[in-house]
């Protein structure tokens, strides 16, 4: 009875331990799934950070371009301001010259008015003299009619000539006065036009001044944004340098080249495919189609060696071709690193009969005495 109870208790304990272990295994699976999700989210965050860095660099370039454009606009506005100030000075000089010309015209007009006044006085004097002569003639007409008649005719002719000359001078003075008045009106009109242009120039100057102040304010805002962007750019640059440093530390452990095998097939001597099925009885050349990427920047020519190992571990060798103890080699000439990966096709075998017994083969790709890739190949019976 005691042995039975003891057995039941130990089995219960075993079941409890089993349940606990299963629960722990389930928790571990959940943790693994959670860690995988976190890893994926971290990869996405890294991708987003790289995109954000690219966008930040693009924005920084755009803002530098905008700053250059604003600087050019500021320079253009400064040139316009200088030009307007020069125009303003020229207009001031023109106004001064016009004012001097108007003053000269006014002086000339005053002289003409004085001449007209003198002509009027002379005319009045002539009129008085004529009336006086008439009186003298009337008084002395009776006494000296013959002599007076002759003398009178001579005097009348002289007076008439003087009168006509005075009238001609008056008409000439009136014409000159009218001409001067027209010139004065024309100069006043020109003065008004110049004054209007001056007001327009001052208005334009004030507008340009306001635009300049607005541009300077915008320039200060852009300068502030640029400083913020430069700070953000420096942070992103530091993050990028840190990431590059991590990449360089990882690359320190990387191999000098990377190989990706695209396919393995049975081919003839010139690598034309016979079949994708690798059967020992049908095998001729075991052929590899692969892509290689050289991780060094200055590689121009490279030779990759290949070691094919039989299922028993011995290396496949050829009596006709055996480069430095390897099964074969493939030489790349004129490598352009800008192109990226390079494709290659290489195979080993016999065109008449199969030299590959059934089993699992191992193929090593060697570059600079480093195995950069190992490939297992199964050949069936």
C-alpha positions in Angstrom: 0.0 0.0 0.0 2.8 2.4 0.8 4.7 1.5 -2.4 1.6 2.2 -4.5 0.9 5.6 -2.9 4.6 6.5 -3.3 4.4 5.6 -7.0 1.3 7.6 -7.5 2.8 10.6 -5.8 6.0 10.4 -8.0 3.9 10.0 -11.2 1.9 13.1 -10.1 5.1 15.0 -9.6 6.4 13.9 -13.0 3.2 15.1 -14.7 3.5 18.4 -12.9 7.0 18.8 -14.0 6.0 17.9 -17.6 3.3 20.5 -17.5 5.6 23.1 -16.2 8.2 22.2 -18.8 5.6 22.4 -21.6 4.5 25.8 -20.2 8.0 27.0 -20.1 8.6 25.8 -23.7 5.4 27.6 -24.8 6.6 30.8 -23.0 10.0 30.4 -24.7 8.2 30.1 -28.1 6.2 33.2 -27.4 9.3 35.0 -26.4 11.0 33.9 -29.6 8.1 35.1 -31.6 8.1 38.4 -29.7 11.8 38.8 -30.2 11.4 38.2 -33.9 8.7 40.9 -34.1 10.9 43.3 -32.2 13.8 42.4 -34.6 11.5 43.1 -37.6 10.4 46.4 -36.0 14.0 47.4 -35.3 14.9 46.6 -39.0 11.9 48.8 -40.1 13.1 51.6 -37.7 16.6 51.4 -39.2 15.1 51.6 -42.7 12.9 54.6 -41.6 16.0 56.3 -40.0 17.9 55.9 -43.2 15.0 57.3 -45.3 14.7 60.1 -42.7 18.4 60.8 -43.1 18.1 60.9 -46.9 15.0 63.3 -46.7 16.9 65.5 -44.2 19.9 65.7 -46.5 17.5 66.6 -49.4 15.8 69.2 -47.3 19.1 70.7 -46.3 20.2 70.9 -50.0 16.8 72.6 -50.9 17.1 75.0 -48.0 20.7 75.9 -49.1 19.3 76.5 -52.6 16.5 78.7 -51.1 19.1 80.6 -49.1 21.2 81.2 -52.2 18.1 82.4 -54.1 17.2 84.8 -51.2 20.8 86.1 -51.2 20.6 86.7 -54.9 17.2 88.5 -54.4 18.7 90.6 -51.7 21.6 91.5 -53.9 19.2 92.4 -56.8 17.1 94.6 -54.4 20.3 96.3 -53.2 21.2 97.0 -56.9 17.7 98.3 -57.5 17.9 100.5 -54.4 21.2 101.9 -55.6 19.8 102.5 -59.1 16.7 104.3 -57.6 18.9 106.5 -55.4 20.9 107.4 -58.5 17.7 108.2 -60.4 16.5 110.2 -57.4 19.8 112.2 -57.5 19.5 112.8 -61.2 15.9 113.9 -60.8 16.9 116.3 -58.1 19.6 117.7 -60.3 17.1 118.0 -63.2 14.6 119.8 -60.9 17.3 122.2 -59.8 18.2 122.9 -63.5 14.5 123.4 -64.4 14.1 125.7 -61.4 17.1 127.7 -62.5 15.7 127.8 -66.1 12.3 129.0 -64.8 14.0 131.6 -62.7 15.8 132.8 -65.8 12.6 132.8 -67.8 10.9 134.8 -65.0 13.7 137.4 -65.1 13.4 137.6 -68.9 9.7 138.0 -68.6 10.2 140.9 -66.1 12.6 142.5 -68.6 10.1 142.2 -71.4 7.4 143.7 -69.1 9.7 146.6 -68.4 10.4 147.0 -72.1 6.6 147.0 -72.7 6.1 149.6 -70.0 8.8 151.8 -71.6 7.1 151.3 -75.0 3.7 152.3 -73.5 5.3 155.4 -71.9 6.8 156.3 -75.3 3.5 155.8 -76.9 1.8 158.1 -74.4 4.6 160.7 -74.9 4.1 160.4 -78.7 0.3 160.9 -78.2 0.9 164.0 -76.0 3.4 165.3 -78.4 0.9 164.9 -81.3 -1.8 166.7 -79.5 0.6 169.5 -78.6 1.6 169.8 -82.3 -2.0 169.9 -83.4 -2.7 172.7 -81.0 0.4 174.6 -82.2 -0.6 174.0 -85.8 -4.1 175.2 -85.3 -2.9 178.4 -83.5 -0.3 179.2 -86.1 -2.3 178.0 -89.2 -3.8 181.3 -89.9 -0.5 183.3 -89.7 1.7 181.0 -91.6 -0.6 178.9 -93.7 1.8 178.3 -96.6 5.0 177.8 -94.6 3.1 176.0 -91.9 1.4 173.8 -94.4 4.7 172.6 -95.8 6.2 172.3 -92.4 3.1 170.5 -91.1 3.2 167.9 -93.9 6.8 167.2 -93.2 6.2 166.8 -89.5 3.1 164.7 -90.0 5.1 162.3 -92.1 7.8 162.1 -89.5 5.3 161.6 -86.7 3.4 159.0 -88.7 6.7 157.1 -89.3 7.5 157.2 -85.5 4.1 156.1 -84.6 4.2 153.1 -87.0 7.6 152.2 -85.6 6.3 152.3 -82.1 3.3 150.2 -83.0 5.6 147.6 -84.7 7.8 147.5 -81.6 4.6 147.0 -79.5 3.4 144.2 -81.6 6.9 142.6 -81.5 7.0 143.0 -77.7 3.5 141.4 -77.4 4.5 138.4 -79.6 7.7 138.0 -77.5 5.5 138.2 -74.3 3.2 135.5 -75.7 6.1 133.3 -76.6 7.6 133.7 -73.1 4.3 133.0 -71.5 3.9 129.8 -73.6 7.4 128.8 -72.7 6.6 129.4 -69.0 3.5 127.3 -69.2 5.5 124.5 -70.9 8.2 124.7 -68.2 5.5 124.7 -65.5 4.0 121.5 -67.1 7.4 119.9 -67.3 8.0 120.9 -63.7 4.6 119.2 -62.7 5.7 116.1 -64.6 9.0 116.0 -62.9 7.4 116.5 -59.6 4.9 113.6 -60.3 7.9 111.4 -61.4 9.7 112.3 -58.2 6.6 111.4 -56.1 6.4 108.1 -58.0 10.1 107.4 -57.4 9.7 108.2 -53.7 6.7 105.8 -53.6 8.6 103.1 -55.4 11.6 103.7 -53.0 9.3 103.2 -50.0 7.8 100.1 -51.6 11.3 98.7 -52.3 12.3 99.6 -48.7 9.3 97.7 -47.3 10.1 94.7 -49.6 13.7 94.9 -48.4 12.6 94.8 -44.8 10.3 91.9 -45.5 13.1 90.1 -47.3 15.4 90.7 -44.4 12.8 89.3 -42.0 12.3 86.3 -44.3 16.1 85.9 -44.5 16.3 85.9 -40.7 13.5 83.3 -40.5 15.2 81.1 -43.1 18.6 81.6 -41.3 16.9 80.3 -38.1 15.4 77.4 -40.0 18.8 76.7 -41.6 20.5 76.6 -38.2 17.8 74.2 -37.0 18.3 72.1 -40.1 22.0 72.2 -39.7 21.7 71.0 -36.1 19.3 68.2 -37.3 21.7 67.5 -40.1 24.7 67.3 -37.7 22.7 64.9 -35.5 21.8 62.8 -38.5 25.4 62.9 -39.7 26.6 61.7 -36.3 24.0 58.9 -36.4 25.2 58.0 -40.0 28.8 58.0 -38.9 28.0 55.8 -36.0 26.1 53.5 -38.3 29.0 53.5 -40.8 31.4 52.7 -37.9 29.2 49.8 -36.9 29.1 48.7 -40.6 32.9 49.0 -40.8 33.3 46.9 -37.7 31.1 44.3 -39.2 32.9 44.5 -42.5 36.2 43.9 -40.7 34.9 40.3 -40.1 33.5 40.0 -43.7 35.1 37.9 -46.4 36.8 39.6 -49.4 34.0 38.4 -51.8 30.5 37.0 -51.7 29.1 34.3 -53.9 25.5 33.3 -54.6 24.9 30.1 -56.5 21.9 30.5 -58.9 21.7 26.9 -60.0 23.6 23.6 -60.4 23.0 21.4 -63.5 24.4 18.8 -65.8 25.9 20.3 -69.0 28.1 19.4 -71.9 31.7 20.6 -72.4 30.6 24.2 -73.4 28.2 24.5 -70.4 25.0 23.9 -72.5 22.4 22.4 -70.1 21.6 18.8 -70.5 19.4 18.4 -67.5 18.6 19.8 -64.0 18.4 16.3 -62.6 21.8 15.2 -61.3 21.9 11.4 -62.0 25.2 9.6 -61.7 24.7 7.6 -64.9 23.8 10.7 -66.9 26.4 13.1 -65.5 28.9 14.8 -67.8 29.9 18.2 -66.4 28.8 19.3 -63.0 28.2 23.0 -63.8 27.6 26.0 -61.5 25.9 29.3 -62.5 26.8 31.8 -59.8 27.0 35.6 -59.1 30.1 37.0 -57.3 30.4 40.4 -55.6 33.9 41.6 -54.7 33.8 43.7 -51.5 37.2 45.5 -52.1 37.1 48.7 -54.1 40.3 48.4 -56.1 39.8 45.0 -57.6 40.4 44.9 -61.4 41.4 41.3 -62.0 40.7 38.2 -59.8 41.0 34.5 -59.9 38.6 32.2 -58.0 39.6 28.6 -57.3 37.2 25.7 -56.8 37.7 22.5 -54.8 35.2 19.6 -55.5 35.3 16.8 -52.9 33.9 13.4 -53.5 31.5 11.8 -51.0 34.5 9.9 -49.5 36.3 13.2 -48.9 38.9 13.1 -51.6 39.4 16.0 -53.9 38.4 15.7 -57.6 41.6 16.3 -59.7 42.3 16.3 -63.4 45.5 15.0 -64.9 45.3 17.7 -67.6 44.2 20.6 -65.4 45.2 21.0 -61.8 45.9 24.6 -60.7 48.0 24.7 -57.5 46.2 21.7 -56.0 42.7 22.8 -56.8 40.0 21.2 -58.9 39.7 24.3 -61.2 39.7 28.1 -61.4 37.8 30.9 -63.0 39.5 34.3 -63.8 37.7 37.6 -63.9 39.3 40.4 -65.9 38.5 44.1 -66.1 36.2 44.2 -63.1 34.0 47.3 -62.7 32.9 47.7 -59.1 30.2 50.2 -60.1 28.4 47.3 -61.9 28.0 45.3 -58.7 27.7 41.6 -58.9 29.3 39.6 -61.8 28.0 36.4 -63.3 30.1 33.3 -63.9 29.6 29.8 -65.2 32.1 27.0 -64.5 31.9 23.2 -64.7 34.1 20.0 -64.3 33.7 16.5 -65.8 34.0 14.4 -68.9 32.2 14.7 -72.1 32.2 10.9 -72.9 31.3 9.3 -69.6 30.3 10.1 -66.0 33.0 10.6 -63.5 30.5 11.3 -60.6 29.3 8.4 -58.5 26.2 8.9 -56.5 26.5 10.6 -53.2 26.8 14.0 -51.5 29.6 16.3 -52.8 31.0 19.4 -51.3 32.3 22.3 -53.5 34.4 25.1 -52.0 34.9 28.5 -53.7 38.2 30.0 -52.7 39.5 33.6 -53.2 42.7 34.9 -51.7 43.2 31.6 -49.8 39.8 32.2 -48.1 36.8 29.9 -48.5 34.1 32.4 -49.4 31.4 29.8 -50.1 30.7 26.1 -49.7 28.0 24.3 -51.6 26.7 20.8 -51.1 25.5 18.9 -54.2 23.6 15.5 -54.1 24.0 13.3 -57.1 21.4 10.5 -57.2 21.8 7.0 -58.7 
